[in-house]
Amino acid sequence: MKRLFIIPLAVAIGAIAYGGDIKVIANASVGVSSMGAEELKGVFLATKTSLRDGSHVEPVLEKSGAVHEAFVKEYLGKTDAALQTYYRSLVFTGKASMPKALGSDAEVMAYVAKTRGAVGYVSSGSSTAGVKVIEVQ
């Protein structure tokens, strides 16, 4: 029984430690260099399809991992399971489609670099060549 509590706690601590080590990135077509946490949340929860400057945006997720878990918790206030349920309900009701989900920082970087309006996140150690780093306020 004790082991069941140790593993989730270790995952939670790892996600919290990773929280400050996330870079939000965007395609060069995105006209802003900073955005508020609520605006970012709106992008990733599909309630915003454009930013205050009129730039069209498309959220890009990582499929799993510490960076994904930390981003979802810190910026969206959800668990991965809750986020997946949320997206499925949007798809079911025809309000949105599932966002692109990629397997690694490198895949997210490549997709964001080539896709107009794409906004994603990577670990802070990732190279940001070819993308714009967005400051979250």
C-alpha positions in Angstrom: 0.0 0.0 0.0 2.8 2.4 0.8 4.3 2.0 -2.7 1.2 3.3 -4.3 1.7 6.6 -2.6 5.4 6.8 -3.2 5.2 6.6 -7.0 2.5 9.3 -7.6 4.3 11.5 -5.1 7.6 11.1 -7.0 5.9 11.9 -10.3 4.2 15.0 -8.8 7.5 16.2 -7.3 9.2 15.7 -10.7 6.4 17.6 -12.5 6.7 20.5 -10.0 10.4 20.6 -10.3 10.1 20.7 -14.1 7.5 23.5 -14.0 10.1 26.3 -14.2 12.0 24.5 -17.0 9.4 25.0 -19.7 9.7 27.3 -22.8 6.5 28.2 -24.6 7.4 28.5 -28.3 5.6 29.8 -31.4 5.9 29.9 -35.1 7.5 33.1 -36.4 4.1 34.1 -37.9 2.7 34.7 -34.4 2.9 38.4 -33.8 3.3 38.5 -30.0 6.4 37.9 -28.0 4.5 37.6 -24.6 1.1 36.6 -23.4 -0.7 36.3 -20.2 -1.3 32.9 -18.5 -5.0 33.2 -19.2 -4.5 33.8 -22.9 -2.1 30.9 -23.1 -4.6 28.7 -21.3 -7.3 29.8 -23.8 -5.1 28.8 -26.7 -4.5 25.3 -25.2 -8.1 24.8 -24.1 -9.4 25.8 -27.6 -11.3 28.8 -26.4 -9.0 31.2 -28.3 -8.1 30.6 -32.0 -6.4 34.0 -32.3 -4.3 36.3 -30.1 -4.9 40.0 -29.3 -2.8 41.0 -32.4 -5.1 38.9 -34.7 -2.5 36.1 -35.1 -4.2 32.7 -35.7 -2.9 30.1 -33.3 -2.9 26.3 -33.2 -1.9 24.5 -30.0 0.7 21.7 -30.2 1.1 19.2 -27.3 3.6 16.7 -26.3 2.0 13.2 -26.0 3.5 12.5 -22.5 6.5 13.0 -20.3 7.6 15.3 -17.5 7.5 18.5 -19.6 3.9 17.7 -20.8 2.7 16.8 -17.3 4.3 20.0 -15.8 2.9 22.2 -18.6 -0.7 20.8 -18.3 -0.6 21.2 -14.5 1.0 24.6 -14.3 -0.6 26.4 -17.2 -3.9 24.5 -17.7 -4.7 23.5 -14.1 -5.5 19.9 -15.3 -4.1 16.4 -15.3 -3.3 14.8 -18.6 -6.4 12.5 -18.2 -8.6 15.5 -17.5 -7.2 17.3 -20.5 -7.9 14.3 -22.8 -11.4 14.0 -21.5 -11.9 17.8 -22.1 -10.7 17.5 -25.7 -12.8 14.4 -26.3 -15.9 16.3 -25.2 -15.1 19.2 -27.5 -14.6 16.8 -30.4 -17.8 15.0 -29.6 -19.9 18.2 -29.6 -18.2 19.5 -32.7 -16.7 22.5 -31.0 -13.0 21.7 -31.8 -10.7 19.0 -33.0 -8.0 17.2 -31.2 -4.7 19.3 -31.1 -1.6 17.9 -32.7 0.3 15.8 -30.2 3.9 14.9 -30.8 6.4 12.5 -29.1 9.3 14.7 -28.2 10.7 18.3 -27.8 12.5 17.9 -31.2 9.2 16.9 -33.0 7.4 19.9 -31.4 10.2 22.3 -32.4 10.1 21.0 -36.0 6.4 21.2 -36.3 6.1 24.7 -34.7 8.9 26.0 -36.9 7.2 25.0 -40.1 3.5 25.5 -39.2 2.0 28.9 -39.4 0.3 29.9 -36.0 1.6 26.9 -34.1 2.2 27.4 -30.4 3.8 24.6 -28.3 6.1 24.0 -25.4 9.5 22.3 -24.8 12.0 21.8 -22.0 14.1 24.9 -21.3 17.2 23.0 -22.4 15.9 22.6 -26.0 17.3 24.7 -28.8 14.9 27.3 -30.0 16.5 27.9 -33.4 13.7 28.6 -36.0 11.0 29.4 -33.5 10.0 32.4 -31.3 10.1 32.0 -27.5 7.0 33.4 -25.9 7.2 35.0 -22.4 4.3 34.0 -20.2 3.3 36.7 -17.8 
